Amino acid sequence: MEPHSSAYFRLIRKLTKENLWLYILKLLQDRPMYAYEIYKTIHGQFGFTTATITVYVVLYKMQREGLIQIAEEKTVLGKPDRKYYRITEKGYHEYVSGVGFLEKTLGKLTHTFQDVKNV
């Protein structure tokens, strides 16, 4: 099998790192989490990594948009306060819409692929 093209790797980047908000919202549906915990869990659960600072930037933007909010802040002795984030109702609706869009798109691509394959 030939190595993947740059187009394939662009697709991977766009569906993972460039849409990090979807993965974060998925994680926050289970329970509130703090930023570094989100960073670590993304790799373990979804199999890709991103820069730690990217997670913080995306969290900040998501909070500004009302997709998440701070659930609580905890002080751990000798460490900075931890902000635990939780998904909001708006965030949940955006998540459902985003996943729905991806499912529709995949359905169209799969249908098209089947048509081409049968030719």
Wavefront OBJ file of the C-alpha trace (Angstrom):
o trace
v 0.000 0.000 0.000
v 1.268 3.450 -0.901
v 1.944 6.060 1.789
v -0.905 8.491 2.346
v -0.997 11.765 0.457
v -0.820 15.208 1.992
v -4.537 15.554 1.188
v -5.272 12.602 3.484
v -3.227 14.111 6.323
v -5.007 17.460 5.822
v -8.314 15.655 6.218
v -7.140 14.059 9.462
v -5.988 17.444 10.829
v -9.227 19.171 9.853
v -11.399 16.462 11.424
v -9.401 16.326 14.639
v -7.283 19.269 15.770
v -9.186 21.903 13.824
v -12.489 20.724 15.289
v -11.262 20.166 18.807
v -14.428 21.726 20.211
v -16.453 18.643 19.208
v -14.134 16.310 21.097
v -14.119 18.557 24.150
v -17.910 18.734 24.213
v -18.085 14.950 23.906
v -15.818 14.564 26.947
v -17.713 17.120 29.013
v -20.982 15.249 28.503
v -19.698 12.625 30.940
v -18.495 14.953 33.701
v -16.817 18.293 34.382
v -13.087 18.264 33.660
v -10.167 20.636 34.006
v -8.101 21.734 31.007
v -5.065 19.501 31.429
v -7.300 16.521 32.115
v -9.113 17.240 28.829
v -5.760 17.430 27.043
v -4.665 14.034 28.385
v -8.021 12.356 27.779
v -8.216 13.452 24.141
v -5.165 11.379 23.301
v -6.322 8.368 25.299
v -9.900 8.339 24.054
v -9.625 9.699 20.516
v -6.039 8.778 19.559
v -4.603 12.130 18.507
v -2.594 14.818 20.245
v -2.606 18.565 20.091
v -0.601 21.236 21.844
v -1.603 21.875 25.445
v -1.987 25.586 24.746
v -4.415 24.758 21.916
v -6.771 23.115 24.404
v -6.668 26.230 26.621
v -7.315 28.537 23.645
v -10.254 26.433 22.427
v -11.710 26.278 25.962
v -11.503 30.055 26.227
v -13.289 30.513 22.884
v -15.929 27.941 23.781
v -16.579 29.685 27.082
v -16.958 33.028 25.288
v -19.493 31.442 22.917
v -21.473 29.955 25.775
v -20.772 26.329 24.809
v -19.144 25.575 28.166
v -18.930 27.243 31.539
v -16.873 26.902 34.659
v -18.519 24.381 36.962
v -16.214 25.051 39.895
v -12.721 26.107 40.827
v -10.677 24.011 43.212
v -7.474 24.922 44.961
v -4.982 22.108 45.271
v -2.324 22.715 47.903
v 0.769 24.181 46.281
v -0.755 24.273 42.810
v -2.724 26.886 40.891
v -6.518 26.779 41.033
v -8.145 24.255 38.737
v -11.116 25.373 36.696
v -13.522 22.550 35.972
v -15.519 23.053 32.797
v -18.947 21.674 32.019
v -21.030 21.650 28.865
v -23.977 24.035 28.647
v -27.327 23.366 27.016
v -26.205 25.496 24.061
v -22.999 23.461 23.895
v -24.942 20.217 23.842
v -27.151 21.465 20.982
v -24.097 22.607 19.008
v -22.475 19.211 19.582
v -25.570 17.384 18.296
v -25.716 19.700 15.271
v -22.006 19.227 14.523
v -22.163 15.441 14.749
v -25.341 15.437 12.664
v -23.599 17.457 9.967
v -20.677 15.014 9.935
v -23.037 12.030 9.713
v -24.927 13.587 6.775
v -21.680 14.405 5.016
v -20.337 10.897 5.533
v -23.613 9.475 4.266
v -23.335 11.507 1.084
v -19.727 10.493 0.568
v -20.420 6.838 1.253
v -23.423 6.826 -1.087
v -21.353 8.469 -3.809
v -18.534 5.995 -3.251
v -20.898 3.024 -3.610
v -22.225 4.454 -6.893
v -18.701 4.853 -8.279
v -17.657 1.415 -7.038
v -20.536 -0.264 -8.905
v -19.530 1.284 -12.247
l 1 2 3 4 5 6 7 8 9 10 11 12 13 14 15 16 17 18 19 20 21 22 23 24 25 26 27 28 29 30 31 32 33 34 35 36 37 38 39 40 41 42 43 44 45 46 47 48 49 50 51 52 53 54 55 56 57 58 59 60 61 62 63 64 65 66 67 68 69 70 71 72 73 74 75 76 77 78 79 80 81 82 83 84 85 86 87 88 89 90 91 92 93 94 95 96 97 98 99 100 101 102 103 104 105 106 107 108 109 110 111 112 113 114 115 116 117 118 119
